[in-house]
Amino acid sequence: SPMNAILAALVAYFYFQSNHHQINYNYYNEINKPVVTTFAVLSYLMWEWGTKLNPQHPRSNFQLSNLYTRLQKCDFYELMGISTLILWCFEFPTYSIISGGTALFFVWKFGTRNGRESFEWDNVKERVANLNIWEVLMLARVA
C-alpha cells in the first residue's frame, strides 16, 4: 500500500538526517517539506500505477511492468507535474520552475501544433522561425 512506501520514505529520510546516527529529537525543525511531499506523491503514484494497468482493470498486486507501461503512456502534463515536484525537491527557486514549465509548454505546443500531431522538433523549428515580433517579446519575458 502507499502508506508502507510513505512510512519507509520517512524512516529513510529521518535516518539520513540524524547527523551521523546521533539521537536528535528535534526532527520537525529539520524536515525538508519538499522532499517529504515529493516522496509521498511519487510513492502514491507508483502504487496507483503499479497496481492498476488502466482505470478499466481491477486493482491487482503491484507489478513493475504495470508501472513501466503507465510511465510510457504519461501525458505531457503528468510529466511536467512529476518534473516540477522533483525540481521542487531539489530546492530550485519557484520562479525557475514556473519559467521552465512555461517554456516547456510552448515547446510542446509548437512541436505538436497545438496538440493536433505527434511531437516533432521540425514543427518547433518551423514555428519559431515564423514568430512575429510580439510573440518573440512575450517569450523573452518568460525565459
N, CA and C atoms as an extended XYZ file, in Angstrom:
429
Properties=species:S:1:pos:R:3:atomname:S:1:resname:S:1:resid:I:1 pbc="F F F"
N         0.838       -1.190        0.000 N   SER     1
C         0.000        0.000        0.000 CA  SER     1
C         0.876        1.244        0.000 C   SER     1
N         0.337        2.387       -0.376 N   PRO     2
C         1.158        3.599       -0.394 CA  PRO     2
C         1.598        4.025        0.998 C   PRO     2
N         0.853        3.675        2.026 N   MET     3
C         1.240        4.060        3.377 CA  MET     3
C         2.553        3.390        3.786 C   MET     3
N         2.753        2.146        3.367 N   ASN     4
C         4.020        1.472        3.664 CA  ASN     4
C         5.171        2.178        2.966 C   ASN     4
N         4.964        2.569        1.721 N   ALA     5
C         6.019        3.267        0.982 CA  ALA     5
C         6.311        4.635        1.602 C   ALA     5
N         5.273        5.347        2.008 N   ILE     6
C         5.467        6.654        2.640 CA  ILE     6
C         6.196        6.488        3.969 C   ILE     6
N         5.799        5.488        4.761 N   LEU     7
C         6.459        5.235        6.032 CA  LEU     7
C         7.933        4.889        5.821 C   LEU     7
N         8.230        4.043        4.828 N   ALA     8
C         9.624        3.692        4.533 CA  ALA     8
C        10.415        4.921        4.100 C   ALA     8
N         9.811        5.793        3.304 N   ALA     9
C        10.498        7.013        2.862 CA  ALA     9
C        10.785        7.926        4.048 C   ALA     9
N         9.834        8.072        4.966 N   LEU    10
C        10.050        8.904        6.140 CA  LEU    10
C        11.135        8.337        7.046 C   LEU    10
N        11.112        7.018        7.252 N   VAL    11
C        12.143        6.393        8.081 CA  VAL    11
C        13.517        6.599        7.457 C   VAL    11
N        13.637        6.394        6.161 N   ALA    12
C        14.921        6.598        5.478 CA  ALA    12
C        15.356        8.054        5.576 C   ALA    12
N        14.424        8.960        5.417 N   TYR    13
C        14.761       10.379        5.493 CA  TYR    13
C        15.272       10.745        6.877 C   TYR    13
N        14.550       10.300        7.920 N   PHE    14
C        14.989       10.595        9.276 CA  PHE    14
C        16.333        9.940        9.580 C   PHE    14
N        16.551        8.775        9.067 N   TYR    15
C        17.819        8.074        9.282 CA  TYR    15
C        18.978        8.880        8.692 C   TYR    15
N        18.817        9.368        7.471 N   PHE    16
C        19.897       10.116        6.838 CA  PHE    16
C        20.045       11.533        7.383 C   PHE    16
N        19.010       12.063        8.005 N   GLN    17
C        19.079       13.402        8.586 CA  GLN    17
C        19.512       13.395       10.045 C   GLN    17
N        19.822       12.247       10.589 N   SER    18
C        20.072       12.147       12.024 CA  SER    18
C        21.504       12.493       12.418 C   SER    18
N        22.226       13.216       11.584 N   ASN    19
C        23.575       13.685       11.910 CA  ASN    19
C        24.498       12.544       12.310 C   ASN    19
N        24.678       11.628       11.412 N   HIS    20
C        25.601       10.505       11.608 CA  HIS    20
C        25.228        9.665       12.821 C   HIS    20
N        23.979        9.301       12.918 N   HIS    21
C        23.456        8.349       13.900 CA  HIS    21
C        23.400        8.900       15.322 C   HIS    21
N        23.528       10.213       15.531 N   GLN    22
C        23.332       10.776       16.858 CA  GLN    22
C        21.836       10.908       17.101 C   GLN    22
N        21.423       10.750       18.320 N   ILE    23
C        19.998       10.865       18.635 CA  ILE    23
C        19.623       12.343       18.596 C   ILE    23
N        18.612       12.638       17.818 N   ASN    24
C        18.162       14.015       17.683 CA  ASN    24
C        16.635       14.002       17.716 C   ASN    24
N        16.055       14.611       18.747 N   TYR    25
C        14.609       14.572       18.901 CA  TYR    25
C        13.907       15.752       18.250 C   TYR    25
N        14.642       16.639       17.638 N   ASN    26
C        14.064       17.827       17.032 CA  ASN    26
C        13.878       17.625       15.528 C   ASN    26
N        13.218       16.530       15.146 N   TYR    27
C        13.051       16.203       13.731 CA  TYR    27
C        12.176       17.201       12.995 C   TYR    27
N        11.166       17.723       13.657 N   TYR    28
C        10.211       18.568       12.955 CA  TYR    28
C        10.894       19.786       12.341 C   TYR    28
N        11.860       20.364       13.037 N   ASN    29
C        12.543       21.540       12.505 CA  ASN    29
C        13.490       21.199       11.365 C   ASN    29
N        13.887       19.930       11.237 N   GLU    30
C        14.828       19.537       10.204 CA  GLU    30
C        14.161       18.921        8.974 C   GLU    30
N        12.864       18.691        9.028 N   ILE    31
C        12.181       18.042        7.914 CA  ILE    31
C        12.181       18.967        6.705 C   ILE    31
N        12.634       18.437        5.608 N   ASN    32
C        12.615       19.174        4.355 CA  ASN    32
C        11.263       18.871        3.707 C   ASN    32
N        10.349       19.799        3.811 N   LYS    33
C         8.972       19.553        3.370 CA  LYS    33
C         8.854       19.206        1.885 C   LYS    33
N         9.626       19.847        0.986 N   PRO    34
C         9.525       19.421       -0.418 CA  PRO    34
C         9.928       17.963       -0.639 C   PRO    34
N        10.931       17.488        0.089 N   VAL    35
C        11.378       16.104       -0.070 CA  VAL    35
C        10.298       15.141        0.400 C   VAL    35
N         9.725       15.409        1.563 N   VAL    36
C         8.695       14.529        2.110 CA  VAL    36
C         7.458       14.539        1.212 C   VAL    36
N         7.058       15.722        0.742 N   THR    37
C         5.890       15.820       -0.140 CA  THR    37
C         6.129       15.075       -1.447 C   THR    37
N         7.309       15.245       -2.021 N   THR    38
C         7.629       14.558       -3.277 CA  THR    38
C         7.635       13.053       -3.088 C   THR    38
N         8.242       12.565       -1.993 N   PHE    39
C         8.228       11.128       -1.721 CA  PHE    39
C         6.804       10.615       -1.571 C   PHE    39
N         5.964       11.375       -0.873 N   ALA    40
C         4.588       10.938       -0.660 CA  ALA    40
C         3.819       10.857       -1.986 C   ALA    40
N         3.925       11.892       -2.801 N   VAL    41
C         3.193       11.907       -4.076 CA  VAL    41
C         3.722       10.831       -5.014 C   VAL    41
N         5.036       10.721       -5.143 N   LEU    42
C         5.598        9.723       -6.055 CA  LEU    42
C         5.324        8.301       -5.581 C   LEU    42
N         5.351        8.058       -4.272 N   SER    43
C         5.043        6.709       -3.794 CA  SER    43
C         3.579        6.369       -4.046 C   SER    43
N         2.681        7.346       -3.885 N   TYR    44
C         1.274        7.097       -4.203 CA  TYR    44
C         1.094        6.797       -5.692 C   TYR    44
N         1.730        7.597       -6.560 N   LEU    45
C         1.606        7.362       -7.999 CA  LEU    45
C         2.178        6.000       -8.390 C   LEU    45
N         3.312        5.632       -7.787 N   MET    46
C         3.891        4.317       -8.093 CA  MET    46
C         2.943        3.204       -7.674 C   MET    46
N         2.328        3.339       -6.500 N   TRP    47
C         1.381        2.318       -6.046 CA  TRP    47
C         0.149        2.283       -6.947 C   TRP    47
N        -0.399        3.450       -7.254 N   GLU    48
C        -1.614        3.522       -8.086 CA  GLU    48
C        -1.358        2.943       -9.473 C   GLU    48
N        -0.265        3.360      -10.104 N   TRP    49
C         0.027        2.911      -11.462 CA  TRP    49
C         0.544        1.486      -11.493 C   TRP    49
N         1.188        1.029      -10.436 N   GLY    50
C         1.731       -0.333      -10.407 CA  GLY    50
C         0.702       -1.396      -10.104 C   GLY    50
N        -0.428       -1.002       -9.508 N   THR    51
C        -1.461       -1.982       -9.168 CA  THR    51
C        -2.645       -1.960      -10.129 C   THR    51
N        -2.716       -0.954      -10.988 N   LYS    52
C        -3.793       -0.884      -11.996 CA  LYS    52
C        -3.168       -0.500      -13.323 C   LYS    52
N        -3.299       -1.381      -14.299 N   LEU    53
C        -2.726       -1.088      -15.606 CA  LEU    53
C        -3.464        0.073      -16.266 C   LEU    53
N        -4.773        0.092      -16.154 N   ASN    54
C        -5.570        1.232      -16.620 CA  ASN    54
C        -6.855        1.280      -15.793 C   ASN    54
N        -7.608        2.371      -15.873 N   PRO    55
C        -8.779        2.521      -14.997 CA  PRO    55
C        -9.848        1.444      -15.170 C   PRO    55
N        -9.904        0.790      -16.338 N   GLN    56
C       -10.929       -0.226      -16.548 CA  GLN    56
C       -10.601       -1.548      -15.859 C   GLN    56
N        -9.325       -1.812      -15.607 N   HIS    57
C        -8.928       -3.064      -14.968 CA  HIS    57
C        -9.081       -2.972      -13.447 C   HIS    57
N        -9.406       -4.091      -12.804 N   PRO    58
C        -9.467       -4.068      -11.338 CA  PRO    58
C        -8.049       -3.995      -10.754 C   PRO    58
N        -7.963       -3.574       -9.515 N   ARG    59
C        -6.671       -3.465       -8.838 CA  ARG    59
C        -6.119       -4.864       -8.569 C   ARG    59
N        -4.809       -5.019       -8.768 N   SER    60
C        -4.152       -6.307       -8.531 CA  SER    60
C        -2.892       -6.065       -7.715 C   SER    60
N        -2.055       -7.076       -7.597 N   ASN    61
C        -0.783       -6.907       -6.894 CA  ASN    61
C         0.115       -5.955       -7.672 C   ASN    61
N         1.043       -5.351       -6.952 N   PHE    62
C         1.969       -4.417       -7.588 CA  PHE    62
C         2.861       -5.167       -8.566 C   PHE    62
N         2.959       -4.618       -9.785 N   GLN    63
C         3.849       -5.176      -10.799 CA  GLN    63
C         4.642       -4.028      -11.415 C   GLN    63
N         5.954       -4.204      -11.447 N   LEU    64
C         6.808       -3.171      -12.007 CA  LEU    64
C         6.515       -2.954      -13.488 C   LEU    64
N         6.084       -4.011      -14.187 N   SER    65
C         5.765       -3.873      -15.613 CA  SER    65
C         4.567       -2.940      -15.817 C   SER    65
N         3.579       -2.962      -14.904 N   ASN    66
C         2.447       -2.031      -14.998 CA  ASN    66
C         2.914       -0.588      -14.845 C   ASN    66
N         3.814       -0.367      -13.888 N   LEU    67
C         4.342        0.973      -13.671 CA  LEU    67
C         5.119        1.448      -14.893 C   LEU    67
N         5.941        0.593      -15.440 N   TYR    68
C         6.735        0.948      -16.618 CA  TYR    68
C         5.831        1.262      -17.809 C   TYR    68
N         4.794        0.448      -18.019 N   THR    69
C         3.858        0.678      -19.123 CA  THR    69
C         3.131        2.011      -18.940 C   THR    69
N         2.702        2.289      -17.712 N   ARG    70
C         1.968        3.535      -17.452 CA  ARG    70
C         2.865        4.757      -17.634 C   ARG    70
N         4.139        4.655      -17.223 N   LEU    71
C         5.054        5.778      -17.402 CA  LEU    71
C         5.319        6.061      -18.878 C   LEU    71
N         5.304        5.025      -19.705 N   GLN    72
C         5.490        5.240      -21.138 CA  GLN    72
C         4.301        5.953      -21.763 C   GLN    72
N         3.128        5.830      -21.153 N   LYS    73
C         1.919        6.434      -21.702 CA  LYS    73
C         1.527        7.726      -20.986 C   LYS    73
N         2.445        8.295      -20.212 N   CYS    74
C         2.143        9.542      -19.483 CA  CYS    74
C         1.849       10.668      -20.456 C   CYS    74
N         0.889       11.488      -20.069 N   ASP    75
C         0.615       12.702      -20.822 CA  ASP    75
C         1.693       13.729      -20.520 C   ASP    75
N         1.758       14.736      -21.366 N   PHE    76
C         2.732       15.803      -21.203 CA  PHE    76
C         2.548       16.502      -19.858 C   PHE    76
N         1.303       16.735      -19.455 N   TYR    77
C         1.037       17.441      -18.212 CA  TYR    77
C         1.437       16.603      -16.998 C   TYR    77
N         1.268       15.298      -17.077 N   GLU    78
C         1.704       14.434      -15.977 CA  GLU    78
C         3.218       14.471      -15.830 C   GLU    78
N         3.929       14.429      -16.944 N   LEU    79
C         5.390       14.514      -16.895 CA  LEU    79
C         5.848       15.862      -16.354 C   LEU    79
N         5.168       16.939      -16.748 N   MET    80
C         5.523       18.258      -16.227 CA  MET    80
C         5.273       18.331      -14.720 C   MET    80
N         4.185       17.738      -14.264 N   GLY    81
C         3.896       17.745      -12.830 CA  GLY    81
C         4.927       16.969      -12.024 C   GLY    81
N         5.300       15.796      -12.508 N   ILE    82
C         6.317       14.995      -11.825 CA  ILE    82
C         7.659       15.718      -11.850 C   ILE    82
N         8.006       16.297      -12.983 N   SER    83
C         9.264       17.046      -13.085 CA  SER    83
C         9.279       18.238      -12.145 C   SER    83
N         8.148       18.925      -12.022 N   THR    84
C         8.055       20.066      -11.117 CA  THR    84
C         8.263       19.630       -9.673 C   THR    84
N         7.667       18.504       -9.286 N   LEU    85
C         7.868       18.003       -7.927 CA  LEU    85
C         9.331       17.673       -7.659 C   LEU    85
N         9.983       17.049       -8.632 N   ILE    86
C        11.388       16.677       -8.450 CA  ILE    86
C        12.262       17.926       -8.368 C   ILE    86
N        12.019       18.923       -9.210 N   LEU    87
C        12.788       20.165       -9.134 CA  LEU    87
C        12.543       20.884       -7.807 C   LEU    87
N        11.304       20.864       -7.331 N   TRP    88
C        10.978       21.469       -6.043 CA  TRP    88
C        11.708       20.740       -4.925 C   TRP    88
N        11.811       19.420       -5.059 N   CYS    89
C        12.529       18.606       -4.083 CA  CYS    89
C        14.003       18.993       -4.029 C   CYS    89
N        14.598       19.329       -5.168 N   PHE    90
C        15.996       19.752       -5.216 CA  PHE    90
C        16.171       21.227       -4.876 C   PHE    90
N        15.077       21.849       -4.401 N   GLU    91
C        15.066       23.225       -3.925 CA  GLU    91
C        15.446       24.247       -4.989 C   GLU    91
N        14.979       24.029       -6.206 N   PHE    92
C        15.100       25.052       -7.239 CA  PHE    92
C        14.164       26.189       -6.867 C   PHE    92
N        14.519       27.426       -7.186 N   PRO    93
C        13.605       28.539       -6.899 CA  PRO    93
C        12.295       28.375       -7.673 C   PRO    93
N        11.211       28.776       -7.056 N   THR    94
C         9.890       28.606       -7.651 CA  THR    94
C         9.785       29.314       -8.991 C   THR    94
N        10.345       30.513       -9.103 N   TYR    95
C        10.242       31.233      -10.371 CA  TYR    95
C        10.969       30.480      -11.488 C   TYR    95
N        12.040       29.765      -11.168 N   SER    96
C        12.739       28.972      -12.187 CA  SER    96
C        11.871       27.818      -12.673 C   SER    96
N        11.193       27.181      -11.736 N   ILE    97
C        10.322       26.052      -12.092 CA  ILE    97
C         9.175       26.536      -12.973 C   ILE    97
N         8.570       27.662      -12.609 N   ILE    98
C         7.447       28.188      -13.395 CA  ILE    98
C         7.919       28.637      -14.769 C   ILE    98
N         9.051       29.328      -14.843 N   SER    99
C         9.571       29.768      -16.141 CA  SER    99
C         9.936       28.579      -17.023 C   SER    99
N        10.595       27.594      -16.432 N   GLY   100
C        10.947       26.391      -17.197 CA  GLY   100
C         9.717       25.633      -17.669 C   GLY   100
N         8.718       25.527      -16.796 N   GLY   101
C         7.475       24.857      -17.186 CA  GLY   101
C         6.750       25.584      -18.297 C   GLY   101
N         6.746       26.906      -18.231 N   THR   102
C         6.110       27.691      -19.290 CA  THR   102
C         6.847       27.522      -20.611 C   THR   102
N         8.177       27.541      -20.566 N   ALA   103
C         8.964       27.336      -21.788 CA  ALA   103
C         8.721       25.938      -22.362 C   ALA   103
N         8.668       24.924      -21.492 N   LEU   104
C         8.378       23.564      -21.961 CA  LEU   104
C         6.975       23.470      -22.566 C   LEU   104
N         6.027       24.184      -21.971 N   PHE   105
C         4.677       24.186      -22.522 CA  PHE   105
C         4.674       24.729      -23.949 C   PHE   105
N         5.384       25.843      -24.187 N   PHE   106
C         5.424       26.405      -25.535 CA  PHE   106
C         6.160       25.481      -26.508 C   PHE   106
N         7.230       24.831      -26.048 N   VAL   107
C         7.925       23.871      -26.916 CA  VAL   107
C         6.979       22.740      -27.288 C   VAL   107
N         6.223       22.220      -26.300 N   TRP   108
C         5.257       21.155      -26.590 CA  TRP   108
C         4.166       21.655      -27.530 C   TRP   108
N         3.655       22.849      -27.269 N   LYS   109
C         2.586       23.417      -28.097 CA  LYS   109
C         3.055       23.600      -29.540 C   LYS   109
N         4.265       24.145      -29.722 N   PHE   110
C         4.798       24.332      -31.072 CA  PHE   110
C         5.105       22.998      -31.731 C   PHE   110
N         5.639       22.047      -30.963 N   GLY   111
C         6.045       20.758      -31.533 CA  GLY   111
C         4.900       19.857      -31.919 C   GLY   111
N         3.748       20.039      -31.287 N   THR   112
C         2.582       19.205      -31.610 CA  THR   112
C         1.534       19.959      -32.411 C   THR   112
N         1.839       21.189      -32.773 N   ARG   113
C         0.879       22.056      -33.482 CA  ARG   113
C        -0.441       22.117      -32.723 C   ARG   113
N        -0.321       22.566      -31.481 N   ASN   114
C        -1.469       22.708      -30.568 CA  ASN   114
C        -2.144       21.380      -30.258 C   ASN   114
N        -1.371       20.312      -30.188 N   GLY   115
C        -1.899       19.005      -29.805 CA  GLY   115
C        -2.550       18.223      -30.931 C   GLY   115
N        -2.442       18.689      -32.163 N   ARG   116
C        -3.089       18.006      -33.281 CA  ARG   116
C        -2.225       16.900      -33.874 C   ARG   116
N        -0.906       16.949      -33.639 N   GLU   117
C         0.009       15.970      -34.232 CA  GLU   117
C         0.919       15.422      -33.140 C   GLU   117
N         1.678       14.390      -33.477 N   SER   118
C         2.684       13.913      -32.535 CA  SER   118
C         3.860       14.892      -32.551 C   SER   118
N         4.612       14.902      -31.456 N   PHE   119
C         5.672       15.887      -31.294 CA  PHE   119
C         6.788       15.676      -32.311 C   PHE   119
N         7.209       16.760      -32.941 N   GLU   120
C         8.336       16.767      -33.887 CA  GLU   120
C         9.144       18.038      -33.664 C   GLU   120
N        10.466       17.904      -33.590 N   TRP   121
C        11.318       19.076      -33.436 CA  TRP   121
C        11.255       19.979      -34.660 C   TRP   121
N        10.998       19.407      -35.821 N   ASP   122
C        10.871       20.222      -37.026 CA  ASP   122
C         9.702       21.201      -36.913 C   ASP   122
N         8.624       20.772      -36.270 N   ASN   123
C         7.491       21.680      -36.052 CA  ASN   123
C         7.895       22.853      -35.162 C   ASN   123
N         8.710       22.572      -34.138 N   VAL   124
C         9.180       23.632      -33.245 CA  VAL   124
C        10.033       24.626      -34.030 C   VAL   124
N        10.974       24.103      -34.808 N   LYS   125
C        11.853       24.982      -35.596 CA  LYS   125
C        11.053       25.840      -36.569 C   LYS   125
N        10.073       25.240      -37.215 N   GLU   126
C         9.256       25.980      -38.179 CA  GLU   126
C         8.450       27.075      -37.492 C   GLU   126
N         7.850       26.756      -36.347 N   ARG   127
C         7.018       27.734      -35.642 CA  ARG   127
C         7.870       28.872      -35.085 C   ARG   127
N         9.047       28.552      -34.543 N   VAL   128
C         9.922       29.592      -34.011 CA  VAL   128
C        10.409       30.509      -35.130 C   VAL   128
N        10.684       29.940      -36.301 N   ALA   129
C        11.137       30.757      -37.431 CA  ALA   129
C        10.045       31.704      -37.912 C   ALA   129
N         8.774       31.366      -37.669 N   ASN   130
C         7.658       32.194      -38.137 CA  ASN   130
C         7.042       33.077      -37.050 C   ASN   130
N         7.712       33.237      -35.901 N   LEU   131
C         7.181       34.094      -34.841 CA  LEU   131
C         7.230       35.558      -35.269 C   LEU   131
N         6.206       36.319      -34.878 N   ASN   132
C         6.276       37.757      -35.135 CA  ASN   132
C         6.947       38.436      -33.939 C   ASN   132
N         7.207       39.712      -34.046 N   ILE   133
C         7.985       40.427      -33.039 CA  ILE   133
C         7.306       40.408      -31.673 C   ILE   133
N         5.975       40.472      -31.626 N   TRP   134
C         5.262       40.494      -30.349 CA  TRP   134
C         5.342       39.151      -29.652 C   TRP   134
N         5.288       38.084      -30.402 N   GLU   135
C         5.447       36.751      -29.817 CA  GLU   135
C         6.854       36.544      -29.272 C   GLU   135
N         7.847       37.058      -29.987 N   VAL   136
C         9.238       36.960      -29.532 CA  VAL   136
C         9.408       37.715      -28.213 C   VAL   136
N         8.854       38.912      -28.135 N   LEU   137
C         8.954       39.685      -26.898 CA  LEU   137
C         8.239       38.987      -25.730 C   LEU   137
N         7.087       38.373      -26.001 N   MET   138
C         6.353       37.655      -24.972 CA  MET   138
C         7.185       36.465      -24.464 C   MET   138
N         7.760       35.699      -25.364 N   LEU   139
C         8.578       34.556      -24.963 CA  LEU   139
C         9.858       34.989      -24.262 C   LEU   139
N        10.405       36.130      -24.641 N   ALA   140
C        11.629       36.624      -23.998 CA  ALA   140
C        11.369       36.988      -22.547 C   ALA   140
N        10.187       37.460      -22.235 N   ARG   141
C         9.856       37.788      -20.844 CA  ARG   141
C         9.691       36.535      -19.995 C   ARG   141
N         9.275       35.432      -20.606 N   VAL   142
C         9.097       34.180      -19.878 CA  VAL   142
C        10.439       33.588      -19.498 C   VAL   142
N        11.371       33.585      -20.428 N   ALA   143
C        12.672       32.942      -20.188 CA  ALA   143
C        13.596       33.797      -19.444 C   ALA   143
